[in-house]
């Protein structure tokens, strides 16, 4: 969850899922194998974990949804 919050701060307070994903990859300096590890079907483990991180951050009132795939800091 901290990685999502940091990514949104770096992105100016708001961003779409793919922007957040790219920023988290850069911030955490993830390897290709970490980035491409499949969770289920075509979804990666990273995408899966970031989705849960966004959900938890929203439940805690740290971020809000600005529509489909778009998030901002509260």
MOPAC internal coordinates of N, CA, C and O (Angstrom, degrees):
PM7 1SCF
backbone

  N    0.0000 0     0.00 0     0.00 0    0    0    0
  C    1.4397 1     0.00 0     0.00 0    1    0    0
  C    1.5295 1   110.65 1     0.00 0    2    1    0
  O    1.2310 1   120.65 1   143.08 1    3    2    1
  N    1.3133 1   116.36 1   -36.92 1    3    2    1
  C    1.4674 1   120.16 1   179.24 1    5    3    2
  C    1.5243 1   111.04 1   -62.11 1    6    5    3
  O    1.2310 1   120.31 1   144.25 1    7    6    5
  N    1.3246 1   117.01 1   -35.75 1    7    6    5
  C    1.4675 1   120.62 1   179.92 1    9    7    6
  C    1.5237 1   110.93 1   -65.44 1   10    9    7
  O    1.2310 1   119.96 1   143.36 1   11   10    9
  N    1.3267 1   117.69 1   -36.64 1   11   10    9
  C    1.4707 1   121.59 1   178.36 1   13   11   10
  C    1.5219 1   109.81 1   -67.51 1   14   13   11
  O    1.2310 1   120.29 1   135.51 1   15   14   13
  N    1.3236 1   117.05 1   -44.49 1   15   14   13
  C    1.4644 1   121.18 1   179.51 1   17   15   14
  C    1.5275 1   110.23 1   -62.27 1   18   17   15
  O    1.2310 1   120.37 1   133.95 1   19   18   17
  N    1.3292 1   116.91 1   -46.05 1   19   18   17
  C    1.4646 1   120.74 1   178.17 1   21   19   18
  C    1.5211 1   110.96 1   -60.94 1   22   21   19
  O    1.2310 1   120.23 1   137.04 1   23   22   21
  N    1.3191 1   117.17 1   -42.96 1   23   22   21
  C    1.4699 1   121.10 1   179.69 1   25   23   22
  C    1.5250 1   110.19 1   -60.89 1   26   25   23
  O    1.2310 1   120.22 1   134.90 1   27   26   25
  N    1.3120 1   117.18 1   -45.10 1   27   26   25
  C    1.4656 1   119.86 1   179.77 1   29   27   26
  C    1.5285 1   111.33 1   -64.59 1   30   29   27
  O    1.2310 1   119.95 1   141.46 1   31   30   29
  N    1.3246 1   117.70 1   -38.54 1   31   30   29
  C    1.4704 1   120.34 1   176.40 1   33   31   30
  C    1.5251 1   109.88 1   -61.49 1   34   33   31
  O    1.2310 1   120.51 1   135.33 1   35   34   33
  N    1.3275 1   116.63 1   -44.67 1   35   34   33
  C    1.4625 1   121.36 1  -179.71 1   37   35   34
  C    1.5256 1   111.28 1   -64.38 1   38   37   35
  O    1.2310 1   120.67 1   145.82 1   39   38   37
  N    1.3234 1   116.32 1   -34.18 1   39   38   37
  C    1.4669 1   121.86 1  -179.37 1   41   39   38
  C    1.5313 1   112.44 1   -81.88 1   42   41   39
  O    1.2310 1   120.02 1  -172.19 1   43   42   41
  N    1.3068 1   117.57 1     7.81 1   43   42   41
  C    1.4605 1   120.92 1   177.91 1   45   43   42
  C    1.5105 1   114.15 1    89.56 1   46   45   43
  O    1.2310 1   119.83 1  -165.38 1   47   46   45
  N    1.3279 1   117.92 1    14.62 1   47   46   45
  C    1.4528 1   121.19 1   175.61 1   49   47   46
  C    1.5136 1   115.06 1   103.16 1   50   49   47
  O    1.2310 1   120.45 1   172.39 1   51   50   49
  N    1.3356 1   116.74 1    -7.61 1   51   50   49
  C    1.4659 1   119.39 1   179.79 1   53   51   50
  C    1.5220 1   109.70 1  -153.73 1   54   53   51
  O    1.2310 1   121.41 1   -25.98 1   55   54   53
  N    1.3267 1   114.91 1   154.02 1   55   54   53
  C    1.4538 1   118.82 1   177.59 1   57   55   54
  C    1.5121 1   112.12 1  -175.47 1   58   57   55
  O    1.2310 1   121.29 1   -16.28 1   59   58   57
  N    1.3152 1   115.15 1   163.72 1   59   58   57
  C    1.4533 1   121.90 1   176.90 1   61   59   58
  C    1.5232 1   109.35 1   -92.37 1   62   61   59
  O    1.2310 1   120.58 1   -15.78 1   63   62   61
  N    1.3236 1   116.50 1   164.22 1   63   62   61
  C    1.4608 1   121.25 1  -176.59 1   65   63   62
  C    1.5329 1   112.65 1   -50.46 1   66   65   63
  O    1.2310 1   119.92 1   132.81 1   67   66   65
  N    1.3271 1   117.75 1   -47.19 1   67   66   65
  C    1.4649 1   120.44 1  -177.55 1   69   67   66
  C    1.5258 1   111.76 1   -67.12 1   70   69   67
  O    1.2310 1   119.92 1   144.84 1   71   70   69
  N    1.3269 1   117.76 1   -35.16 1   71   70   69
  C    1.4642 1   120.64 1   176.28 1   73   71   70
  C    1.5216 1   110.44 1   -66.26 1   74   73   71
  O    1.2310 1   120.74 1   137.22 1   75   74   73
  N    1.3268 1   116.18 1   -42.78 1   75   74   73
  C    1.4602 1   120.89 1   178.15 1   77   75   74
  C    1.5234 1   109.61 1   -62.39 1   78   77   75
  O    1.2310 1   120.45 1   134.95 1   79   78   77
  N    1.3167 1   116.75 1   -45.05 1   79   78   77
  C    1.4674 1   122.11 1   178.52 1   81   79   78
  C    1.5286 1   110.80 1   -56.35 1   82   81   79
  O    1.2310 1   120.32 1   129.15 1   83   82   81
  N    1.3276 1   116.99 1   -50.85 1   83   82   81
  C    1.4738 1   120.33 1  -179.36 1   85   83   82
  C    1.5262 1   111.49 1   -61.73 1   86   85   83
  O    1.2310 1   120.56 1   140.92 1   87   86   85
  N    1.3384 1   116.53 1   -39.08 1   87   86   85
  C    1.4721 1   119.75 1  -179.23 1   89   87   86
  C    1.5155 1   111.44 1   -68.79 1   90   89   87
  O    1.2310 1   119.91 1   139.69 1   91   90   89
  N    1.3287 1   117.78 1   -40.31 1   91   90   89
  C    1.4633 1   121.35 1   177.85 1   93   91   90
  C    1.5275 1   109.70 1   -63.10 1   94   93   91
  O    1.2310 1   120.19 1   137.30 1   95   94   93
  N    1.3178 1   117.25 1   -42.70 1   95   94   93
  C    1.4685 1   120.96 1   177.85 1   97   95   94
  C    1.5236 1   109.99 1   -58.10 1   98   97   95
  O    1.2310 1   120.45 1   135.09 1   99   98   97
  N    1.3248 1   116.74 1   -44.91 1   99   98   97
  C    1.4708 1   120.80 1  -179.93 1  101   99   98
  C    1.5285 1   110.90 1   -67.59 1  102  101   99
  O    1.2310 1   120.41 1   134.03 1  103  102  101
  N    1.3317 1   116.83 1   -45.97 1  103  102  101
  C    1.4684 1   120.80 1  -177.14 1  105  103  102
  C    1.5252 1   112.15 1   -63.01 1  106  105  103
  O    1.2310 1   120.64 1   138.82 1  107  106  105
  N    1.3215 1   116.38 1   -41.18 1  107  106  105
  C    1.4679 1   120.51 1  -176.87 1  109  107  106
  C    1.5245 1   113.45 1   -91.21 1  110  109  107
  O    1.2310 1   121.03 1   176.67 1  111  110  109
  N    1.3427 1   115.63 1    -3.33 1  111  110  109
  C    1.4725 1   121.25 1   179.54 1  113  111  110
  C    1.5355 1   110.60 1    51.20 1  114  113  111
  O    1.2310 1   121.37 1  -127.72 1  115  114  113
  N    1.3377 1   114.98 1    52.28 1  115  114  113
  C    1.4595 1   120.65 1  -177.49 1  117  115  114
  C    1.5224 1   111.61 1   -73.64 1  118  117  115
  O    1.2310 1   120.96 1   -32.15 1  119  118  117
  N    1.3173 1   115.77 1   147.85 1  119  118  117
  C    1.4637 1   121.44 1   178.26 1  121  119  118
  C    1.5271 1   109.77 1   -82.54 1  122  121  119
  O    1.2310 1   120.90 1   -14.47 1  123  122  121
  N    1.3162 1   115.88 1   165.53 1  123  122  121
  C    1.4638 1   120.85 1   178.25 1  125  123  122
  C    1.5235 1   111.10 1   -59.06 1  126  125  123
  O    1.2310 1   120.25 1   140.01 1  127  126  125
  N    1.3248 1   117.13 1   -39.99 1  127  126  125
  C    1.4673 1   118.87 1  -179.27 1  129  127  126
  C    1.5223 1   110.78 1   -67.87 1  130  129  127
  O    1.2310 1   119.38 1   144.67 1  131  130  129
  N    1.3270 1   118.79 1   -35.33 1  131  130  129
  C    1.4585 1   121.42 1   176.66 1  133  131  130
  C    1.5313 1   110.63 1   -67.60 1  134  133  131
  O    1.2310 1   120.75 1   141.44 1  135  134  133
  N    1.3117 1   116.17 1   -38.56 1  135  134  133
  C    1.4620 1   121.66 1  -178.77 1  137  135  134
  C    1.5261 1   111.38 1   -69.38 1  138  137  135
  O    1.2310 1   120.52 1   141.41 1  139  138  137
  N    1.3206 1   116.60 1   -38.59 1  139  138  137
  C    1.4664 1   121.05 1  -171.29 1  141  139  138
  C    1.5182 1   115.24 1   -97.93 1  142  141  139
  O    1.2310 1   119.30 1  -178.34 1  143  142  141
  N    1.3186 1   118.93 1     1.66 1  143  142  141
  C    1.4550 1   121.19 1   179.89 1  145  143  142
  C    1.5305 1   109.26 1   -63.44 1  146  145  143
  O    1.2310 1   120.88 1   -55.90 1  147  146  145
  N    1.3210 1   115.93 1   124.10 1  147  146  145
  C    1.4585 1   122.07 1  -176.87 1  149  147  146
  C    1.5311 1   110.45 1   -81.29 1  150  149  147
  O    1.2310 1   121.12 1   -44.95 1  151  150  149
  N    1.3161 1   115.47 1   135.05 1  151  150  149
  C    1.4688 1   121.50 1   175.06 1  153  151  150
  C    1.5276 1   109.40 1   -91.83 1  154  153  151
  O    1.2310 1   121.14 1   125.32 1  155  154  153
  N    1.3313 1   115.43 1   -54.68 1  155  154  153
  C    1.4584 1   121.22 1  -178.40 1  157  155  154
  C    1.5259 1   108.41 1  -161.02 1  158  157  155
  O    1.2310 1   120.52 1   -48.28 1  159  158  157
  N    1.3106 1   116.61 1   131.72 1  159  158  157
  C    1.4677 1   119.97 1  -179.66 1  161  159  158
  C    1.5064 1   110.49 1    62.78 1  162  161  159
  O    1.2310 1   120.50 1    60.21 1  163  162  161
  N    1.3240 1   116.65 1  -119.79 1  163  162  161
  C    1.4719 1   120.94 1   178.86 1  165  163  162
  C    1.5233 1   112.04 1  -105.51 1  166  165  163
  O    1.2310 1   120.13 1   179.59 1  167  166  165
  N    1.3163 1   117.35 1    -0.41 1  167  166  165
  C    1.4677 1   121.49 1  -179.06 1  169  167  166
  C    1.5217 1   110.01 1   -83.20 1  170  169  167
  O    1.2310 1   121.20 1   -47.34 1  171  170  169
  N    1.3306 1   115.32 1   132.66 1  171  170  169
  C    1.4648 1   119.09 1   179.50 1  173  171  170
  C    1.5268 1   110.32 1   -83.13 1  174  173  171
  O    1.2310 1   121.47 1   -19.10 1  175  174  173
  N    1.3127 1   114.80 1   160.90 1  175  174  173
  C    1.4658 1   121.38 1   176.52 1  177  175  174
  C    1.5261 1   109.96 1   -60.63 1  178  177  175
  O    1.2310 1   120.53 1   141.23 1  179  178  177
  N    1.3238 1   116.59 1   -38.77 1  179  178  177
  C    1.4642 1   121.26 1   179.39 1  181  179  178
  C    1.5262 1   110.36 1   -63.14 1  182  181  179
  O    1.2310 1   119.70 1   133.13 1  183  182  181
  N    1.3260 1   118.17 1   -46.87 1  183  182  181
  C    1.4646 1   121.41 1   178.70 1  185  183  182
  C    1.5272 1   110.78 1   -60.73 1  186  185  183
  O    1.2310 1   120.75 1   138.46 1  187  186  185
  N    1.3317 1   116.18 1   -41.54 1  187  186  185
  C    1.4630 1   121.91 1   178.94 1  189  187  186
  C    1.5245 1   111.13 1   -61.48 1  190  189  187
  O    1.2310 1   120.65 1   132.04 1  191  190  189
  N    1.3209 1   116.37 1   -47.96 1  191  190  189
  C    1.4718 1   120.50 1  -178.48 1  193  191  190
  C    1.5227 1   112.03 1   -67.88 1  194  193  191
  O    1.2310 1   120.33 1   142.94 1  195  194  193
  N    1.3384 1   116.98 1   -37.06 1  195  194  193
  C    1.4582 1   119.36 1   177.75 1  197  195  194
  C    1.5237 1   111.32 1   -67.20 1  198  197  195
  O    1.2310 1   120.22 1   144.30 1  199  198  197
  N    1.3254 1   117.19 1   -35.70 1  199  198  197
  C    1.4669 1   120.44 1   177.25 1  201  199  198
  C    1.5273 1   109.94 1   -61.53 1  202  201  199
  O    1.2310 1   120.22 1   135.30 1  203  202  201
  N    1.3359 1   117.19 1   -44.70 1  203  202  201
  C    1.4618 1   120.50 1   177.49 1  205  203  202
  C    1.5179 1   111.22 1   -66.59 1  206  205  203
  O    1.2310 1   119.93 1   142.34 1  207  206  205
  N    1.3155 1   117.73 1   -37.66 1  207  206  205
  C    1.4645 1   120.54 1   178.44 1  209  207  206
  C    1.5257 1   110.73 1   -63.00 1  210  209  207
  O    1.2310 1   120.24 1   137.92 1  211  210  209
  N    1.3307 1   117.15 1   -42.08 1  211  210  209
  C    1.4679 1   120.51 1   177.19 1  213  211  210
  C    1.5319 1   110.51 1   -63.91 1  214  213  211
  O    1.2310 1   120.45 1   137.14 1  215  214  213
  N    1.3285 1   116.75 1   -42.86 1  215  214  213
  C    1.4630 1   121.14 1   179.09 1  217  215  214
  C    1.5235 1   110.83 1   -60.09 1  218  217  215
  O    1.2310 1   120.54 1   132.64 1  219  218  217
  N    1.3173 1   116.58 1   -47.36 1  219  218  217
  C    1.4705 1   120.53 1  -179.69 1  221  219  218
  C    1.5221 1   111.70 1   -65.83 1  222  221  219
  O    1.2310 1   120.09 1   139.77 1  223  222  221
  N    1.3332 1   117.44 1   -40.23 1  223  222  221
  C    1.4671 1   120.99 1   178.43 1  225  223  222
  C    1.5286 1   110.40 1   -64.42 1  226  225  223
  O    1.2310 1   120.34 1   143.12 1  227  226  225
  N    1.3197 1   116.95 1   -36.88 1  227  226  225
  C    1.4664 1   120.59 1   177.64 1  229  227  226
  C    1.5222 1   110.35 1   -67.12 1  230  229  227
  O    1.2310 1   120.06 1   136.13 1  231  230  229
  N    1.3313 1   117.49 1   -43.87 1  231  230  229
  C    1.4651 1   121.35 1   179.14 1  233  231  230
  C    1.5269 1   111.80 1   -61.37 1  234  233  231
  O    1.2310 1   120.33 1   147.69 1  235  234  233
  N    1.3260 1   116.98 1   -32.31 1  235  234  233
  C    1.4661 1   121.52 1   179.66 1  237  235  234
  C    1.5240 1   112.33 1   -85.12 1  238  237  235
  O    1.2310 1   120.37 1   178.55 1  239  238  237
  N    1.3260 1   116.89 1    -1.45 1  239  238  237
  C    1.4585 1   120.84 1   177.77 1  241  239  238
  C    1.5131 1   114.45 1    78.37 1  242  241  239
  O    1.2310 1   120.04 1  -160.28 1  243  242  241
  N    1.3366 1   117.53 1    19.72 1  243  242  241
  C    1.4673 1   121.11 1  -178.87 1  245  243  242
  C    1.5198 1   112.70 1   -87.77 1  246  245  243
  O    1.2310 1   120.84 1   150.13 1  247  246  245
  N    1.3389 1   116.00 1   -29.87 1  247  246  245
  C    1.4562 1   121.26 1   178.66 1  249  247  246
  C    1.5265 1   108.98 1  -135.04 1  250  249  247
  O    1.2310 1   121.09 1   -15.31 1  251  250  249
  N    1.3085 1   115.52 1   164.69 1  251  250  249
  C    1.4548 1   121.01 1   177.24 1  253  251  250
  C    1.5232 1   109.30 1  -136.14 1  254  253  251
  O    1.2310 1   121.11 1   -26.84 1  255  254  253
  N    1.3079 1   115.49 1   153.16 1  255  254  253
  C    1.4584 1   121.12 1   179.02 1  257  255  254
  C    1.5186 1   109.24 1   -86.65 1  258  257  255
  O    1.2310 1   121.04 1   -46.14 1  259  258  257
  N    1.3190 1   115.61 1   133.86 1  259  258  257
  C    1.4667 1   121.69 1   177.99 1  261  259  258
  C    1.5212 1   110.36 1  -105.56 1  262  261  259
  O    1.2310 1   120.48 1  -152.67 1  263  262  261
  N    1.3001 1   116.68 1    27.33 1  263  262  261
  C    1.4580 1   121.05 1  -174.46 1  265  263  262
  C    1.5094 1   108.51 1   116.52 1  266  265  263
  O    1.2310 1   120.72 1     5.13 1  267  266  265
  N    1.2871 1   116.22 1  -174.87 1  267  266  265
  C    1.4572 1   121.31 1  -176.07 1  269  267  266
  C    1.5314 1   111.13 1   -61.53 1  270  269  267
  O    1.2310 1   120.68 1   -56.87 1  271  270  269
  N    1.3171 1   116.31 1   123.13 1  271  270  269
  C    1.4774 1   124.17 1   174.96 1  273  271  270
  C    1.5215 1   114.86 1    66.92 1  274  273  271
  O    1.2310 1   119.36 1  -163.28 1  275  274  273
  N    1.3034 1   118.82 1    16.72 1  275  274  273
  C    1.4559 1   121.93 1  -177.83 1  277  275  274
  C    1.5215 1   109.71 1  -127.28 1  278  277  275
  O    1.2310 1   120.78 1   -45.38 1  279  278  277
  N    1.3468 1   116.11 1   134.62 1  279  278  277
  C    1.4611 1   121.39 1  -173.37 1  281  279  278
  C    1.5269 1   110.52 1  -136.76 1  282  281  279
  O    1.2310 1   120.87 1   -26.14 1  283  282  281
  N    1.3157 1   115.94 1   153.86 1  283  282  281
  C    1.4569 1   119.70 1   173.60 1  285  283  282
  C    1.5208 1   110.25 1  -146.05 1  286  285  283
  O    1.2310 1   121.36 1   -23.01 1  287  286  285
  N    1.3117 1   115.00 1   156.99 1  287  286  285
  C    1.4536 1   121.47 1   176.58 1  289  287  286
  C    1.5137 1   109.41 1   -70.62 1  290  289  287
  O    1.2310 1   120.83 1   -32.47 1  291  290  289
  N    1.3149 1   116.02 1   147.53 1  291  290  289
  C    1.4801 1   120.70 1   177.99 1  293  291  290
  C    1.5001 1   109.20 1   -87.36 1  294  293  291
  O    1.2310 1   120.10 1   180.00 1  295  294  293

